Amino acid sequence: MIERMDEAGVKCITEHTGFKANCLHSDVIEVSFYEFLDVNGPIGDEEPIHE
């Protein structure tokens, strides 16, 4: 990832042109959430949140 940031000429990932559209857009976050649930299943109350 560092190489791609260097190619784009940014020092922080939040300055990258695709960051806002791909990481902060609510529709993208929602799709990613459902993909996570599909792959990993829901996290139950008995499971730790952080590993």
PDB file of N, H, CA, C and O in Angstrom:
ATOM      1  N   MET A   1       0.824  -1.192   0.000  1.00  0.00           N
ATOM      2  CA  MET A   1       0.000   0.000   0.000  1.00  0.00           C
ATOM      3  C   MET A   1       0.869   1.257   0.000  1.00  0.00           C
ATOM      4  O   MET A   1       0.516   2.260  -0.620  1.00  0.00           O
ATOM      5  N   ILE A   2       1.976   1.199   0.680  1.00  0.00           N
ATOM      6  H   ILE A   2       2.262   0.384   1.183  1.00  0.00           H
ATOM      7  CA  ILE A   2       2.874   2.353   0.733  1.00  0.00           C
ATOM      8  C   ILE A   2       3.317   2.747  -0.678  1.00  0.00           C
ATOM      9  O   ILE A   2       3.398   3.930  -1.006  1.00  0.00           O
ATOM     10  N   GLU A   3       3.600   1.741  -1.503  1.00  0.00           N
ATOM     11  H   GLU A   3       3.534   0.780  -1.236  1.00  0.00           H
ATOM     12  CA  GLU A   3       4.035   2.018  -2.873  1.00  0.00           C
ATOM     13  C   GLU A   3       2.940   2.740  -3.650  1.00  0.00           C
ATOM     14  O   GLU A   3       3.225   3.670  -4.403  1.00  0.00           O
ATOM     15  N   ARG A   4       1.706   2.324  -3.476  1.00  0.00           N
ATOM     16  H   ARG A   4       1.474   1.567  -2.864  1.00  0.00           H
ATOM     17  CA  ARG A   4       0.595   2.962  -4.186  1.00  0.00           C
ATOM     18  C   ARG A   4       0.395   4.394  -3.707  1.00  0.00           C
ATOM     19  O   ARG A   4       0.054   5.277  -4.494  1.00  0.00           O
ATOM     20  N   MET A   5       0.610   4.620  -2.412  1.00  0.00           N
ATOM     21  H   MET A   5       0.887   3.902  -1.773  1.00  0.00           H
ATOM     22  CA  MET A   5       0.491   5.981  -1.890  1.00  0.00           C
ATOM     23  C   MET A   5       1.589   6.856  -2.467  1.00  0.00           C
ATOM     24  O   MET A   5       1.349   8.011  -2.816  1.00  0.00           O
ATOM     25  N   ASP A   6       2.796   6.307  -2.569  1.00  0.00           N
ATOM     26  H   ASP A   6       2.991   5.368  -2.285  1.00  0.00           H
ATOM     27  CA  ASP A   6       3.898   7.062  -3.158  1.00  0.00           C
ATOM     28  C   ASP A   6       3.601   7.402  -4.611  1.00  0.00           C
ATOM     29  O   ASP A   6       3.871   8.516  -5.061  1.00  0.00           O
ATOM     30  N   GLU A   7       3.040   6.431  -5.352  1.00  0.00           N
ATOM     31  H   GLU A   7       2.822   5.526  -4.986  1.00  0.00           H
ATOM     32  CA  GLU A   7       2.696   6.667  -6.752  1.00  0.00           C
ATOM     33  C   GLU A   7       1.644   7.761  -6.883  1.00  0.00           C
ATOM     34  O   GLU A   7       1.679   8.549  -7.828  1.00  0.00           O
ATOM     35  N   ALA A   8       0.710   7.812  -5.939  1.00  0.00           N
ATOM     36  H   ALA A   8       0.682   7.172  -5.171  1.00  0.00           H
ATOM     37  CA  ALA A   8      -0.351   8.811  -5.985  1.00  0.00           C
ATOM     38  C   ALA A   8       0.117  10.159  -5.446  1.00  0.00           C
ATOM     39  O   ALA A   8      -0.583  11.160  -5.600  1.00  0.00           O
ATOM     40  N   GLY A   9       1.281  10.197  -4.822  1.00  0.00           N
ATOM     41  H   GLY A   9       1.849   9.383  -4.697  1.00  0.00           H
ATOM     42  CA  GLY A   9       1.823  11.442  -4.288  1.00  0.00           C
ATOM     43  C   GLY A   9       1.151  11.915  -3.021  1.00  0.00           C
ATOM     44  O   GLY A   9       1.035  13.121  -2.798  1.00  0.00           O
ATOM     45  N   VAL A  10       0.705  10.992  -2.184  1.00  0.00           N
ATOM     46  H   VAL A  10       0.799  10.013  -2.366  1.00  0.00           H
ATOM     47  CA  VAL A  10       0.070  11.374  -0.921  1.00  0.00           C
ATOM     48  C   VAL A  10       0.886  10.838   0.248  1.00  0.00           C
ATOM     49  O   VAL A  10       1.574   9.824   0.130  1.00  0.00           O
ATOM     50  N   LYS A  11       0.799  11.527   1.363  1.00  0.00           N
ATOM     51  H   LYS A  11       0.241  12.351   1.459  1.00  0.00           H
ATOM     52  CA  LYS A  11       1.532  11.120   2.559  1.00  0.00           C
ATOM     53  C   LYS A  11       0.627  10.381   3.542  1.00  0.00           C
ATOM     54  O   LYS A  11       1.112   9.654   4.410  1.00  0.00           O
ATOM     55  N   CYS A  12      -0.673  10.563   3.408  1.00  0.00           N
ATOM     56  H   CYS A  12      -1.067  11.153   2.703  1.00  0.00           H
ATOM     57  CA  CYS A  12      -1.645   9.923   4.293  1.00  0.00           C
ATOM     58  C   CYS A  12      -2.733   9.292   3.435  1.00  0.00           C
ATOM     59  O   CYS A  12      -3.158   9.876   2.438  1.00  0.00           O
ATOM     60  N   ILE A  13      -3.176   8.122   3.811  1.00  0.00           N
ATOM     61  H   ILE A  13      -2.830   7.647   4.621  1.00  0.00           H
ATOM     62  CA  ILE A  13      -4.186   7.424   3.016  1.00  0.00           C
ATOM     63  C   ILE A  13      -5.471   8.241   2.872  1.00  0.00           C
ATOM     64  O   ILE A  13      -6.183   8.098   1.879  1.00  0.00           O
ATOM     65  N   THR A  14      -5.774   9.092   3.849  1.00  0.00           N
ATOM     66  H   THR A  14      -5.195   9.209   4.657  1.00  0.00           H
ATOM     67  CA  THR A  14      -6.990   9.893   3.769  1.00  0.00           C
ATOM     68  C   THR A  14      -6.910  10.955   2.678  1.00  0.00           C
ATOM     69  O   THR A  14      -7.932  11.528   2.303  1.00  0.00           O
ATOM     70  N   GLU A  15      -5.708  11.228   2.163  1.00  0.00           N
ATOM     71  H   GLU A  15      -4.878  10.762   2.469  1.00  0.00           H
ATOM     72  CA  GLU A  15      -5.536  12.185   1.069  1.00  0.00           C
ATOM     73  C   GLU A  15      -5.741  11.526  -0.295  1.00  0.00           C
ATOM     74  O   GLU A  15      -5.862  12.222  -1.303  1.00  0.00           O
ATOM     75  N   HIS A  16      -5.781  10.195  -0.336  1.00  0.00           N
ATOM     76  H   HIS A  16      -5.683   9.630   0.483  1.00  0.00           H
ATOM     77  CA  HIS A  16      -5.931   9.487  -1.605  1.00  0.00           C
ATOM     78  C   HIS A  16      -7.312   9.781  -2.199  1.00  0.00           C
ATOM     79  O   HIS A  16      -8.297   9.873  -1.467  1.00  0.00           O
ATOM     80  N   THR A  17      -7.381   9.924  -3.502  1.00  0.00           N
ATOM     81  H   THR A  17      -6.580   9.849  -4.096  1.00  0.00           H
ATOM     82  CA  THR A  17      -8.637  10.305  -4.159  1.00  0.00           C
ATOM     83  C   THR A  17      -9.755   9.287  -3.939  1.00  0.00           C
ATOM     84  O   THR A  17     -10.924   9.671  -3.906  1.00  0.00           O
ATOM     85  N   GLY A  18      -9.437   8.023  -3.791  1.00  0.00           N
ATOM     86  H   GLY A  18      -8.487   7.711  -3.818  1.00  0.00           H
ATOM     87  CA  GLY A  18     -10.468   7.007  -3.616  1.00  0.00           C
ATOM     88  C   GLY A  18     -10.873   6.748  -2.186  1.00  0.00           C
ATOM     89  O   GLY A  18     -11.802   5.976  -1.945  1.00  0.00           O
ATOM     90  N   PHE A  19     -10.208   7.366  -1.229  1.00  0.00           N
ATOM     91  H   PHE A  19      -9.454   7.993  -1.425  1.00  0.00           H
ATOM     92  CA  PHE A  19     -10.487   7.064   0.179  1.00  0.00           C
ATOM     93  C   PHE A  19     -11.921   7.394   0.562  1.00  0.00           C
ATOM     94  O   PHE A  19     -12.629   6.548   1.108  1.00  0.00           O
ATOM     95  N   LYS A  20     -12.353   8.610   0.280  1.00  0.00           N
ATOM     96  H   LYS A  20     -11.778   9.298  -0.164  1.00  0.00           H
ATOM     97  CA  LYS A  20     -13.692   9.035   0.688  1.00  0.00           C
ATOM     98  C   LYS A  20     -14.767   8.171   0.028  1.00  0.00           C
ATOM     99  O   LYS A  20     -15.712   7.738   0.688  1.00  0.00           O
ATOM    100  N   ALA A  21     -14.622   7.925  -1.266  1.00  0.00           N
ATOM    101  H   ALA A  21     -13.854   8.276  -1.802  1.00  0.00           H
ATOM    102  CA  ALA A  21     -15.631   7.153  -1.997  1.00  0.00           C
ATOM    103  C   ALA A  21     -15.671   5.697  -1.568  1.00  0.00           C
ATOM    104  O   ALA A  21     -16.744   5.094  -1.550  1.00  0.00           O
ATOM    105  N   ASN A  22     -14.534   5.120  -1.224  1.00  0.00           N
ATOM    106  H   ASN A  22     -13.662   5.610  -1.238  1.00  0.00           H
ATOM    107  CA  ASN A  22     -14.472   3.691  -0.919  1.00  0.00           C
ATOM    108  C   ASN A  22     -14.483   3.352   0.556  1.00  0.00           C
ATOM    109  O   ASN A  22     -14.817   2.224   0.917  1.00  0.00           O
ATOM    110  N   CYS A  23     -14.135   4.274   1.408  1.00  0.00           N
ATOM    111  H   CYS A  23     -13.864   5.191   1.114  1.00  0.00           H
ATOM    112  CA  CYS A  23     -14.023   3.959   2.837  1.00  0.00           C
ATOM    113  C   CYS A  23     -15.022   4.696   3.708  1.00  0.00           C
ATOM    114  O   CYS A  23     -15.314   4.249   4.817  1.00  0.00           O
ATOM    115  N   LEU A  24     -15.551   5.807   3.238  1.00  0.00           N
ATOM    116  H   LEU A  24     -15.314   6.170   2.337  1.00  0.00           H
ATOM    117  CA  LEU A  24     -16.442   6.602   4.079  1.00  0.00           C
ATOM    118  C   LEU A  24     -17.877   6.655   3.570  1.00  0.00           C
ATOM    119  O   LEU A  24     -18.755   7.161   4.268  1.00  0.00           O
ATOM    120  N   HIS A  25     -18.129   6.150   2.385  1.00  0.00           N
ATOM    121  H   HIS A  25     -17.415   5.740   1.818  1.00  0.00           H
ATOM    122  CA  HIS A  25     -19.470   6.203   1.810  1.00  0.00           C
ATOM    123  C   HIS A  25     -20.353   5.173   2.520  1.00  0.00           C
ATOM    124  O   HIS A  25     -19.980   4.004   2.628  1.00  0.00           O
ATOM    125  N   SER A  26     -21.506   5.598   2.998  1.00  0.00           N
ATOM    126  H   SER A  26     -21.809   6.547   2.910  1.00  0.00           H
ATOM    127  CA  SER A  26     -22.358   4.721   3.807  1.00  0.00           C
ATOM    128  C   SER A  26     -22.816   3.480   3.046  1.00  0.00           C
ATOM    129  O   SER A  26     -22.946   2.413   3.646  1.00  0.00           O
ATOM    130  N   ASP A  27     -23.064   3.590   1.742  1.00  0.00           N
ATOM    131  H   ASP A  27     -22.959   4.456   1.254  1.00  0.00           H
ATOM    132  CA  ASP A  27     -23.488   2.416   0.969  1.00  0.00           C
ATOM    133  C   ASP A  27     -22.368   1.382   0.872  1.00  0.00           C
ATOM    134  O   ASP A  27     -22.625   0.180   0.942  1.00  0.00           O
ATOM    135  N   VAL A  28     -21.139   1.838   0.713  1.00  0.00           N
ATOM    136  H   VAL A  28     -20.929   2.814   0.656  1.00  0.00           H
ATOM    137  CA  VAL A  28     -19.993   0.918   0.644  1.00  0.00           C
ATOM    138  C   VAL A  28     -19.801   0.234   1.993  1.00  0.00           C
ATOM    139  O   VAL A  28     -19.533  -0.967   2.046  1.00  0.00           O
ATOM    140  N   ILE A  29     -19.934   0.982   3.075  1.00  0.00           N
ATOM    141  H   ILE A  29     -20.152   1.957   3.032  1.00  0.00           H
ATOM    142  CA  ILE A  29     -19.802   0.404   4.413  1.00  0.00           C
ATOM    143  C   ILE A  29     -20.889  -0.643   4.642  1.00  0.00           C
ATOM    144  O   ILE A  29     -20.617  -1.702   5.208  1.00  0.00           O
ATOM    145  N   GLU A  30     -22.116  -0.357   4.210  1.00  0.00           N
ATOM    146  H   GLU A  30     -22.336   0.504   3.751  1.00  0.00           H
ATOM    147  CA  GLU A  30     -23.212  -1.310   4.386  1.00  0.00           C
ATOM    148  C   GLU A  30     -22.961  -2.606   3.613  1.00  0.00           C
ATOM    149  O   GLU A  30     -23.154  -3.695   4.152  1.00  0.00           O
ATOM    150  N   VAL A  31     -22.536  -2.493   2.362  1.00  0.00           N
ATOM    151  H   VAL A  31     -22.379  -1.608   1.924  1.00  0.00           H
ATOM    152  CA  VAL A  31     -22.248  -3.686   1.563  1.00  0.00           C
ATOM    153  C   VAL A  31     -21.113  -4.489   2.197  1.00  0.00           C
ATOM    154  O   VAL A  31     -21.172  -5.717   2.244  1.00  0.00           O
ATOM    155  N   SER A  32     -20.089  -3.804   2.681  1.00  0.00           N
ATOM    156  H   SER A  32     -20.041  -2.806   2.642  1.00  0.00           H
ATOM    157  CA  SER A  32     -18.973  -4.489   3.333  1.00  0.00           C
ATOM    158  C   SER A  32     -19.432  -5.202   4.598  1.00  0.00           C
ATOM    159  O   SER A  32     -18.968  -6.301   4.900  1.00  0.00           O
ATOM    160  N   PHE A  33     -20.334  -4.582   5.328  1.00  0.00           N
ATOM    161  H   PHE A  33     -20.711  -3.689   5.083  1.00  0.00           H
ATOM    162  CA  PHE A  33     -20.868  -5.191   6.549  1.00  0.00           C
ATOM    163  C   PHE A  33     -21.601  -6.494   6.224  1.00  0.00           C
ATOM    164  O   PHE A  33     -21.387  -7.510   6.885  1.00  0.00           O
ATOM    165  N   TYR A  34     -22.461  -6.463   5.210  1.00  0.00           N
ATOM    166  H   TYR A  34     -22.635  -5.638   4.673  1.00  0.00           H
ATOM    167  CA  TYR A  34     -23.200  -7.670   4.848  1.00  0.00           C
ATOM    168  C   TYR A  34     -22.284  -8.743   4.279  1.00  0.00           C
ATOM    169  O   TYR A  34     -22.527  -9.932   4.488  1.00  0.00           O
ATOM    170  N   GLU A  35     -21.248  -8.353   3.573  1.00  0.00           N
ATOM    171  H   GLU A  35     -21.051  -7.387   3.403  1.00  0.00           H
ATOM    172  CA  GLU A  35     -20.267  -9.324   3.096  1.00  0.00           C
ATOM    173  C   GLU A  35     -19.549  -9.973   4.282  1.00  0.00           C
ATOM    174  O   GLU A  35     -19.327 -11.184   4.290  1.00  0.00           O
ATOM    175  N   PHE A  36     -19.189  -9.168   5.278  1.00  0.00           N
ATOM    176  H   PHE A  36     -19.369  -8.184   5.272  1.00  0.00           H
ATOM    177  CA  PHE A  36     -18.555  -9.694   6.482  1.00  0.00           C
ATOM    178  C   PHE A  36     -19.462 -10.717   7.161  1.00  0.00           C
ATOM    179  O   PHE A  36     -19.012 -11.798   7.540  1.00  0.00           O
ATOM    180  N   LEU A  37     -20.739 -10.371   7.314  1.00  0.00           N
ATOM    181  H   LEU A  37     -21.105  -9.492   7.006  1.00  0.00           H
ATOM    182  CA  LEU A  37     -21.677 -11.295   7.949  1.00  0.00           C
ATOM    183  C   LEU A  37     -21.824 -12.574   7.142  1.00  0.00           C
ATOM    184  O   LEU A  37     -21.923 -13.661   7.711  1.00  0.00           O
ATOM    185  N   ASP A  38     -21.838 -12.453   5.824  1.00  0.00           N
ATOM    186  H   ASP A  38     -21.758 -11.569   5.362  1.00  0.00           H
ATOM    187  CA  ASP A  38     -21.974 -13.623   4.966  1.00  0.00           C
ATOM    188  C   ASP A  38     -20.786 -14.567   5.124  1.00  0.00           C
ATOM    189  O   ASP A  38     -20.951 -15.786   5.143  1.00  0.00           O
ATOM    190  N   VAL A  39     -19.595 -13.998   5.236  1.00  0.00           N
ATOM    191  H   VAL A  39     -19.461 -13.007   5.220  1.00  0.00           H
ATOM    192  CA  VAL A  39     -18.377 -14.802   5.342  1.00  0.00           C
ATOM    193  C   VAL A  39     -18.150 -15.297   6.772  1.00  0.00           C
ATOM    194  O   VAL A  39     -17.805 -16.462   6.973  1.00  0.00           O
ATOM    195  N   ASN A  40     -18.340 -14.430   7.759  1.00  0.00           N
ATOM    196  H   ASN A  40     -18.620 -13.484   7.595  1.00  0.00           H
ATOM    197  CA  ASN A  40     -17.973 -14.743   9.141  1.00  0.00           C
ATOM    198  C   ASN A  40     -19.151 -15.067  10.046  1.00  0.00           C
ATOM    199  O   ASN A  40     -18.963 -15.578  11.150  1.00  0.00           O
ATOM    200  N   GLY A  41     -20.345 -14.778   9.598  1.00  0.00           N
ATOM    201  H   GLY A  41     -20.498 -14.363   8.702  1.00  0.00           H
ATOM    202  CA  GLY A  41     -21.516 -14.976  10.445  1.00  0.00           C
ATOM    203  C   GLY A  41     -21.624 -13.866  11.466  1.00  0.00           C
ATOM    204  O   GLY A  41     -20.669 -13.122  11.691  1.00  0.00           O
ATOM    205  N   PRO A  42     -22.787 -13.754  12.086  1.00  0.00           N
ATOM    206  CA  PRO A  42     -22.963 -12.688  13.090  1.00  0.00           C
ATOM    207  C   PRO A  42     -22.128 -12.966  14.340  1.00  0.00           C
ATOM    208  O   PRO A  42     -21.858 -14.120  14.674  1.00  0.00           O
ATOM    209  N   ILE A  43     -21.736 -11.924  15.006  1.00  0.00           N
ATOM    210  H   ILE A  43     -21.955 -10.987  14.735  1.00  0.00           H
ATOM    211  CA  ILE A  43     -21.007 -12.046  16.260  1.00  0.00           C
ATOM    212  C   ILE A  43     -22.037 -12.132  17.373  1.00  0.00           C
ATOM    213  O   ILE A  43     -22.850 -11.224  17.549  1.00  0.00           O
ATOM    214  N   GLY A  44     -22.000 -13.218  18.117  1.00  0.00           N
ATOM    215  H   GLY A  44     -21.339 -13.955  17.974  1.00  0.00           H
ATOM    216  CA  GLY A  44     -22.945 -13.406  19.215  1.00  0.00           C
ATOM    217  C   GLY A  44     -22.504 -12.660  20.454  1.00  0.00           C
ATOM    218  O   GLY A  44     -21.382 -12.159  20.525  1.00  0.00           O
ATOM    219  N   ASP A  45     -23.391 -12.589  21.429  1.00  0.00           N
ATOM    220  H   ASP A  45     -24.302 -12.996  21.371  1.00  0.00           H
ATOM    221  CA  ASP A  45     -23.079 -11.902  22.683  1.00  0.00           C
ATOM    222  C   ASP A  45     -21.961 -12.583  23.449  1.00  0.00           C
ATOM    223  O   ASP A  45     -21.253 -11.937  24.221  1.00  0.00           O
ATOM    224  N   GLU A  46     -21.793 -13.901  23.240  1.00  0.00           N
ATOM    225  H   GLU A  46     -22.368 -14.426  22.613  1.00  0.00           H
ATOM    226  CA  GLU A  46     -20.786 -14.632  23.991  1.00  0.00           C
ATOM    227  C   GLU A  46     -19.397 -14.529  23.361  1.00  0.00           C
ATOM    228  O   GLU A  46     -18.412 -14.937  23.978  1.00  0.00           O
ATOM    229  N   GLU A  47     -19.302 -13.990  22.142  1.00  0.00           N
ATOM    230  H   GLU A  47     -20.102 -13.659  21.641  1.00  0.00           H
ATOM    231  CA  GLU A  47     -18.027 -13.896  21.458  1.00  0.00           C
ATOM    232  C   GLU A  47     -17.343 -12.547  21.767  1.00  0.00           C
ATOM    233  O   GLU A  47     -18.008 -11.516  21.868  1.00  0.00           O
ATOM    234  N   PRO A  48     -16.009 -12.572  21.914  1.00  0.00           N
ATOM    235  CA  PRO A  48     -15.309 -11.303  22.162  1.00  0.00           C
ATOM    236  C   PRO A  48     -15.364 -10.404  20.928  1.00  0.00           C
ATOM    237  O   PRO A  48     -15.331 -10.890  19.797  1.00  0.00           O
ATOM    238  N   ILE A  49     -15.446  -9.120  21.147  1.00  0.00           N
ATOM    239  H   ILE A  49     -15.473  -8.725  22.066  1.00  0.00           H
ATOM    240  CA  ILE A  49     -15.499  -8.166  20.046  1.00  0.00           C
ATOM    241  C   ILE A  49     -14.112  -8.025  19.431  1.00  0.00           C
ATOM    242  O   ILE A  49     -13.978  -7.943  18.210  1.00  0.00           O
ATOM    243  N   HIS A  50     -13.089  -7.996  20.263  1.00  0.00           N
ATOM    244  H   HIS A  50     -13.197  -8.062  21.255  1.00  0.00           H
ATOM    245  CA  HIS A  50     -11.711  -7.825  19.794  1.00  0.00           C
ATOM    246  C   HIS A  50     -10.913  -9.100  20.043  1.00  0.00           C
ATOM    247  O   HIS A  50     -11.071  -9.765  21.067  1.00  0.00           O
ATOM    248  N   GLU A  51     -10.068  -9.418  19.097  1.00  0.00           N
ATOM    249  H   GLU A  51      -9.939  -8.878  18.265  1.00  0.00           H
ATOM    250  CA  GLU A  51      -9.200 -10.587  19.276  1.00  0.00           C
ATOM    251  C   GLU A  51      -7.765 -10.140  19.362  1.00  0.00           C
ATOM    252  O   GLU A  51      -6.867 -10.969  19.513  1.00  0.00           O
TER     253      GLU A  51
END
